[in-house]
Amino acid sequence: MPVRVAVNGYGTIGKRVADAVAKQPDMTLVGVTKTRPSFEARSAVERGYRLFVAGGGSVDEFRAAGLPVAGTLDELLAESDVVVDATPDHVGEQHRAQYAAAKVAAVFQGGEPADVAEASFNALANYAVGRGKRRLRVVSCNTTGIVRAAAVLRERYGVTGWEATLVRRAADPAESKKGLMNGIVPTFQFPSHHGPDARTIFPDLPIATVALVVPTTLMHVHVNHVRLARPPASGAEVVEAFRSTPRFHLFRSWEHVDGTPQVMEYARDRGHGRSDMMENVLWETGIRLDGSDLHFFQAIHQESIVVPESIDAIRAMFDLAPDAATSIARTDRALGLTR
């Protein structure tokens, strides 16, 4: 019988997770929540998703807007085996007791503190850790990108040091409250939270991260300098290591992808749902090996990269696949990410 999945919060991440769950052969989407009527609530109904009211929302307000409501969050949880919490940062933590009382498993997002769950999760890095857990936390978009890359490099070459500068987008495309600033803003955190967050997956990862915010909505970009314990024979070997790993997309020089604008145009052209790019994006010409020093750029689509990880987290919790490779392949095939 498919695992019954609820999605609490139908926003940037939640609506993508809901779409992904609906495509999985071993899962069924029970419903999604909103706290007030909105275009996203209407979109959920138009997609055929059952709509429930969360937070301090009013069922009558939804019905007055002409939106059919199936019930409240508590009623949604009563019909579900697991809930993916996609509420705003730090709101998910407030729901933990409610999920526990309803006796449903929960997948939280990276905006919550690490101790909201029994473990932090990434499918390429520590899939087995998720087995049998009742609460998992999928690490944030930037951390997901770092950890995926670390999963490739640690196993093959060992890592003795890693410095990463994260060039972060200022806002998501749909956001209007933040706006875009005319400037470049350092975060003044040494390290930024991404390095410590990566160590919730790889405790021994010797990484230091810093971040700055720039006026774009498209993607994040990481500038990486990694010192390898066992240097590969050539840069081409590193390129192939990334290329042969699921959830990495490498552009060749002849494709003329100069930066994130062309990456997102490619994502639109390939027509995956919401024009998402769920893989780590690397450029062959942006990978350089100098002895034991590896330098590479990677771009991270903040709206979608954690979506397949959320699906794999559910599969790990309910032991729906024998190993990480099987789960990743099943998820990626359903989402059209296979190459």
N, C-alpha and C positions, 0 to 999 in steps of 0.2 A: 504494500500500500504506500502511495507517495506521502512524503512528509508534508504536513500542512503548515504553511508559512504565512505569517502576518508581517506586514510592513508598517511600522509606526512612524509616520512622517513621510508625506509624499511630496518631497521637495527635490533639490538637485540630485542627491544621491538616492533617495527613496524611490523616485519614479523609475530610475534606471535599474535598481535592484528588483522592483516589482516586475518590470519587463523581462529581466533575466530569469527570475523565478518561474514566470509563466512559460518560458521556453524549455525548462528542464524536464526530462522524462521521469525523474524520480521525485518531483516536488509539485505541489499544487498551491497556487496563491489563494488564500482565503479572503483577504481584503487588505485595504490600505486606510490610513487615517489622515484627516486634516482637522485643524482646530477652528477653521472658519471657511465660509464659501470663498472660492477663488477660481481663477482660470485653471489652476492645476487640479482642483477638485472636480471641475467640469470635465477636464481631460481624462481623469481617472474613470469617471462614469462613461464617457464616450468610448473608452477602451474596453468597457465591460467589466471593470473591476468593482467589486463591492466596496462601498464607501462607509467608513465608520467615523465617529466623532471622538476626538481626543482632547485632553487638556480641559480648559474651561469652556470649550465650544458648546453651542446650543443646537440640539437636533432641530428645533423649530426654526432656527435661523437658516439652516441648510434647506429645509423643506420649503420655506418661504421663498428661497431663491430658485426653487424648482429642481433641486438636487435630491434624488432619492437616497435615503440613509438607511443602512442595514442595522445600525445600533451604535453602541458606545465602544470605546477601547476595551473595557472589561468584557463585553460580549464577544468581541473579536478574539481576545485571548482565550476565552472559553472554548472556542472552536479550533484552536491552533496548537501545534506541537512546539513551534519555535517562533520567536519574533525577531525581526531585524529592526533594530532601533536606528532610525535615520533622522532623528530630531536634531535641532541645532546643538552646537557644542555645549556640553555640561548639562543639557536637559536630560539626556539619556540616563545619566547617573541617578537622577531623581525618580526614574521609573523602575530602578532595579528591584525595589521591594515589591512593587506592584506585579512585576513579572514573576517574582519568587512566589508570591501569594497565589498567583494563578497557576503555578506549577508548569510554566512553559520555559523552555530554554531560550537564551537570548544571545544575539550577536550585536555587539556595540561597535561604533565607529571610532576612528582615531582621535576625534575631538574630546573624548572622555579620558579621564585619568586611567593609567594602566591598572590600578587596583579595582576598577569597576568589574573586572572579569577575572577568571581563574588563570588566563594566559593571554598574551598577545599572539596574533596569528598571521602567518603568510604561507600560502600554499607551497611555493617553491622552497621555502626555508625550513618550516617546522610543521608540516601537515600532521604528522603523527601525534604531536602534542595535543591536537584538538580532539582526539578520540575520547569519547565518553564525557567530555566536559559539558557543563550546563550553561556556562557563560564564557564567551570568547570575545576578544576585542580585535577587530581588524585595524591594523595600524594606519596612520594617515596617508594621504596620497603621496607626499614627498618621501615619507619613510618607506612606503611600499616600494617606490622606485629604487631607493637605496638598498633595501633588503634583497630585492630580486637580483640586483647587480652583485651584491655580496654573496648570494647563494651560488652564483656562477664562479666568482673569483676565488672565494675561500676554498672551495672543494678542489679546484684544479691547481691553484698556484700558492695558496696561503697568502695572508695579508698581514704585513707588519706595520703598516701605517696608512691612514687615509685622511686626506683633507678634502672637504667638499664645500663649495660656495653655492648657495641656492639663490637663484634669481627668481623671485616669486611674483606671480601675477597679483595685481592690486585688488581685484574683485572678480567674481564670476560674471559671465555675460549678462545674466538676468538681473543682477543687483543694481539698484539705483540709489540706495541710501548712502553707500560709501562713495560712489563716484570714482573718477580717476583723477589723480593728483598730477600736477606738472612738476615732477621731481623724482629723485631716487632716494629711498628712505632706508637707511640701515636699521636693523632691529636692535643693535647694541646688546645682544646676548651672546656671551662667549662660554660655552658653545650655544648655538640655537638648540631648541628642544629636539631637533630631528636626530642628532647623534645619540643622546640618551635614549630616545624612543627606539632607535634601531637596536640598541643593546637590550631591550626587552625581548628581542628575538634572538640575537647573537650576543650574549653577555660579554664575550671576550673581543668583540670587534673594536680595533683601535682607531676609531673615527672621531674627527673633530669637524663640526659643521658651523658655518655662519650663514646668515641669510640677509637679503635686502629685497625691498619691494620696489617694483617698477610699474609704470603706467601701461599695463596691458591686461586683457581679460583672457587671453588665449590659453597659455600653458605656463608651467614652471620650467626652468632650465637649470640643470646642475652642471657645475664645472668641477670635475673630479681629478685628483692626483692620488694614485694608489701605489704604495710600495709593496711589491710582491716578494714572497719568500723564495719561490722557485720560478724564476723568470721563464716565460715561454720562449720558444725558438724564434718567433717573429710576431710582428703585429698582426699579420694575416691569421695566425693561430688564434689570437684573442678575438678577432672579428668573427671567425667561424664558431668559437665557443659561445659568443652571444647569439649569433644567427641560428644556431642549432637548438637553442633553448626556447621553450614556449614562452610567450608573452614578451618577446623582444622583437622589435621591427627595426631593421637597419636599411637606411637609404644609401644607394650607390651614387657616385658623383654624377653619372650621366642622367640621373633623374632630376637634377637641378633643384633640389630642395634646399634652399638657402637658410631656412629657419622655420619658426613655428607657423607663420602664415601659410606656407606651402604644405606643412604637415596637416593642418586643419582642412585645407582645401582637398588634400588627398583623402582625408577621413570623410569628407562630404561626398567625394566622387565614388568611394567604394560602397556607400549607402548602407552603413550599419546603423539602423535605428535612428538614434539622435545625432548622427555624425560624430560618434565617439571614437576615441583612440585609447583603447584599454591596455595597450602594450607600452613598455618602455621604448622610447624612440631614440635611436642612435644613428649617427652618420659614419659611414666607413672612413671618410676623410677627417672625421672628428675623433678618431682613435689613434693614439700614437704611443709606441713603446720605445723607451730609451733605457736599455739595460733592464734593471728591475723596476723602473718607474713607468707606470702606465698612466696616461692622461686620456680622458675621454669626456665628451659632452653627452648628456642625455636630456630629453624633454619629457615632461610628465603632464598628461591631461588630467587636471585636477577634478574634473566632473565625473570621470568614469573609471579611473584606474583601479579603484578599490572594489568595483562591482563584481568581477569574477572571483576575487578573494572572498567576498561575502558568501557567494554560492558555495565555494569549496569549504568554507568554515561550517556551513550547515551539513554538508556531506560528511565531513570529518566527525562532527558531533554525533551524528546518527549512524556512523559506520556504514555508509552507503557505497563505499568504494574500497577496494583492498589496499590501495596505496595512493600517494600523491599524484603520480603520473596518470593513473586511471581517472581520478577525479578531474584533474586539469584538462585532460583530453576530452572528457565528457562535457565539461563546462564550455570549453572553447569551441567544440563542435556545435553545440547548441547556439552559441553566440556568434558563430561565423568567423571565429578568430583563427581557425586552422589554415595552414599555408599549403 
